[in-house]
Amino acid sequence: MNKLISIASLAATIALSGAALAGETPAPEGAGVYFINVNDGDTLTNPVTIQFGLKGMGVAPAGTEKEHTGHHHLIINETIEGEELNEPIPADDQHVHFGGGQTEKTLDLPAGTHTLQLVLGDWSHIPHNPPVMSEKITVTVK
């Protein structure tokens, strides 16, 4: 009988530890991210300041595991979809992290047309379930 209890206990431990696996941090219903000061179709000039809005959740720095919180990621000229939604968001020129809890960024974008999207990441940079993502917008930089 003790072996059965031990096996059940081990299975429960594995199941509980799996709760923090990729894409498993829950987002509350109605949560959303959005651009405050930039709209689809805008023409911008450098330097560009982009302000991030969040509803239904709170902002917390990366590494802070607190329910219904996350931190912003700005996706530039890229898309995060499919299995990428179950993995940490990369950190590069197209995937800009705001792990300190920042809610705006001033940057220089090359002249031309660009797509922008916000994605909220959990404490480990993985999108929530369901993903908290803005609509992808297109802007032109002069």
C-alpha positions as CSV (number, residue, x, y, z in Angstrom):
1,M,0.0,0.0,0.0
2,N,2.9,2.4,0.8
3,K,4.2,1.9,-2.7
4,L,0.8,3.0,-4.1
5,I,0.8,6.1,-1.9
6,S,4.4,6.9,-3.0
7,I,3.5,6.6,-6.7
8,A,0.4,8.7,-6.2
9,S,2.4,11.3,-4.3
10,L,5.1,11.3,-7.0
11,A,2.5,11.7,-9.8
12,A,0.9,14.6,-7.9
13,T,4.3,16.3,-7.4
14,I,5.1,16.0,-11.1
15,A,1.7,17.3,-12.1
16,L,2.0,20.3,-9.7
17,S,5.5,21.2,-10.9
18,G,4.3,21.0,-14.5
19,A,2.0,24.0,-13.8
20,A,4.8,26.4,-14.4
21,L,5.8,24.9,-17.7
22,A,5.8,26.8,-21.0
23,G,2.6,28.6,-21.7
24,E,0.9,27.4,-18.6
25,T,0.8,30.7,-16.5
26,P,-2.9,31.6,-16.6
27,A,-4.1,35.0,-17.7
28,P,-7.4,36.3,-16.3
29,E,-10.3,36.6,-18.7
30,G,-10.4,40.0,-20.4
31,A,-6.7,40.8,-19.9
32,G,-5.1,42.8,-22.7
33,V,-2.2,44.9,-23.8
34,Y,-2.3,47.8,-26.1
35,F,-0.4,50.8,-27.5
36,I,-1.3,54.0,-25.7
37,N,0.2,56.6,-28.0
38,V,0.7,54.8,-31.4
39,N,-2.0,53.6,-33.7
40,D,-2.2,51.4,-36.8
41,G,-1.3,53.5,-39.9
42,D,0.6,56.3,-38.0
43,T,3.5,58.1,-39.6
44,L,6.2,58.7,-37.0
45,T,9.6,60.4,-36.8
46,N,12.6,59.4,-34.7
47,P,13.1,59.1,-31.9
48,V,9.9,57.2,-31.4
49,T,8.4,56.8,-27.9
50,I,6.1,53.9,-27.5
51,Q,3.9,53.7,-24.4
52,F,2.4,50.3,-23.3
53,G,-1.0,49.8,-21.8
54,L,-2.3,46.9,-19.8
55,K,-5.7,46.0,-18.5
56,G,-6.9,43.2,-16.2
57,M,-3.4,42.4,-15.0
58,G,-0.4,44.0,-13.3
59,V,3.2,44.7,-14.3
60,A,5.9,42.9,-12.4
61,P,9.7,42.5,-13.2
62,A,10.9,39.4,-14.8
63,G,11.7,36.7,-12.2
64,T,8.8,37.8,-10.0
65,E,6.3,35.0,-9.9
66,K,3.0,36.6,-8.8
67,E,-0.5,35.7,-10.0
68,H,-2.0,37.9,-12.8
69,T,1.2,39.8,-13.5
70,G,3.8,39.9,-16.3
71,H,6.1,42.2,-18.2
72,H,6.1,43.7,-21.7
73,H,7.8,42.6,-24.8
74,L,7.8,44.7,-28.0
75,I,7.8,42.6,-31.1
76,I,9.2,44.5,-34.2
77,N,8.7,43.2,-37.7
78,E,8.2,39.6,-36.4
79,T,5.4,37.3,-35.3
80,I,5.1,35.1,-32.3
81,E,2.7,32.2,-33.0
82,G,2.2,28.4,-32.7
83,E,4.8,26.6,-30.5
84,E,6.7,29.9,-30.0
85,L,3.8,30.8,-27.6
86,N,5.0,28.0,-25.3
87,E,8.6,29.1,-25.2
88,P,10.5,32.0,-23.7
89,I,10.4,35.1,-26.0
90,P,13.9,35.6,-27.5
91,A,15.8,38.7,-26.7
92,D,17.1,40.5,-29.8
93,D,16.5,43.5,-32.0
94,Q,13.1,42.2,-33.0
95,H,12.0,40.9,-29.6
96,V,12.7,43.7,-27.1
97,H,12.3,42.8,-23.4
98,F,11.1,45.1,-20.6
99,G,12.0,42.8,-17.7
100,G,12.4,45.7,-15.3
101,G,8.6,46.4,-15.5
102,Q,9.0,49.3,-17.9
103,T,5.9,50.6,-19.6
104,E,7.5,52.7,-22.4
105,K,10.5,52.8,-24.7
106,T,12.1,55.5,-26.8
107,L,13.9,54.0,-29.8
108,D,15.2,54.9,-33.3
109,L,13.6,52.8,-36.1
110,P,15.0,52.8,-39.6
111,A,13.0,54.8,-42.1
112,G,10.2,52.7,-43.7
113,T,7.3,50.5,-42.7
114,H,7.3,48.5,-39.5
115,T,5.0,46.2,-37.7
116,L,4.7,46.4,-33.9
117,Q,3.0,44.1,-31.4
118,L,3.0,43.9,-27.6
119,V,3.2,40.5,-25.9
120,L,3.0,40.1,-22.1
121,G,5.4,37.5,-20.7
122,D,5.2,35.7,-17.4
123,W,8.0,35.7,-14.8
124,S,10.1,33.5,-17.2
125,H,9.4,35.5,-20.4
126,I,6.8,32.9,-21.7
127,P,3.5,34.2,-23.0
128,H,0.5,33.5,-20.7
129,N,-2.3,31.1,-21.4
130,P,-4.2,32.4,-23.2
131,P,-1.6,34.8,-24.7
132,V,-2.0,38.4,-23.7
133,M,-1.1,40.1,-27.0
134,S,-2.0,43.4,-28.8
135,E,-3.2,43.6,-32.3
136,K,-0.2,43.9,-34.7
137,I,-0.1,47.5,-36.0
138,T,1.8,48.9,-39.0
139,V,3.6,52.3,-38.7
140,T,5.7,54.3,-41.1
141,V,8.9,56.0,-39.9
142,K,10.1,59.0,-41.9
